[in-house]
Amino acid sequence: MINKETFGGKMKAYLKTPGSFIVMLLVMLAAIVTFTVLIFLIVYILIHGVPYLKPSLFSLQYTSDNASLMPALINTVMMTFLSLLIAVPFGIFAAIFLVEYASRGNKFLNVIRLTTETLSGIPSIVYGLFGMLFFVNTLGWGFSLLAGAFTLAIMVLPSIMRTTEEALKAIPDSFREGSFGLGAGKLRTVFRIVLPSAVPGILAGVILAVGRIVGETAALIYTAGTVATVPSSVMGSGRTLAVHMYNLASEGLYMDQAYATAVILLILVVGINTLSNVIAKRLTKG
């Protein structure tokens, strides 16, 4: 419950300083607009997609009649798993080096951070072209899930690395000093004390990475391909849900199925985020 006296006191304080009052109104307006746009998008997708969630959409075989999304859904899960399997260890270990082992004020650290921020701002189409030239052509992997996974791993690596670095910096030095005082070494302190305490922040970066992986299209069209089947191995070509939805919409013949795919994509992202939050809370309590 909002205390009316407290609220009234705050309003009087804002009215005494017109600049603060205007800033408060702008902040509230931005929050309302953002929330409204989010709700509108979700409701719009659900209204246009839920009526077309038919059993034929979940057939294991894609045909021109059913436009099944099941192969793309399986490919999305596989692509997400492979990409995180590659990117998460590198991102976490790089952040541990920057925070725990590298000397502060080192110019090499500034170069690493500048490179990381630069990689974060590169458009996904550039990553796709690089993946096609290097993984697909130079290494000879062809259009495959593995080529797409490595490309996406490079894309999400900066965000995982930066969020993990900030999460490690947020851990008080008293945790480290207490561990050292009890006779623990540097490695044990990092992996038994610091890293578990930073799990919620690390998972936040992983969640952002999952969102980008699941919603990526440009990079995967040039690396993983657009074949609407589940490949027999990671060296086979396959489309993800985002690429599947793009292809259906671009053809113009399966708009209803495209909206239905958007609903499944939305549910998948929300489910992954919820699961990650539950895991983070359990690990924190443990």
ABEGO torsion letter per residue (X at the ends): XBBAAAAAAAAAAAAABAAAAAAAAAAAAAAAAAAAAAAAAAAAAAAAAAAABBAAAABABBBAAAGBAAAAAAAAAAAAAAAAAAAAAAAAAAAAAAAAABBBGBAAAAAAAAAAAAAAABBAAAAAAAAAAAAAAAAGAEBBAAAAAAAAAAAAAAAAAAAAAAAAAABBAAAAAAAAAAGBBAAAAAAAAAAAAAAAAAAAAAAAAAAAAAABAAAAAAAAEABBBBBABAABBBBBAAAAAAAAAAAGAAAAAAAAAAAAAAAAAAAAAAAAAAAAAAAAAX
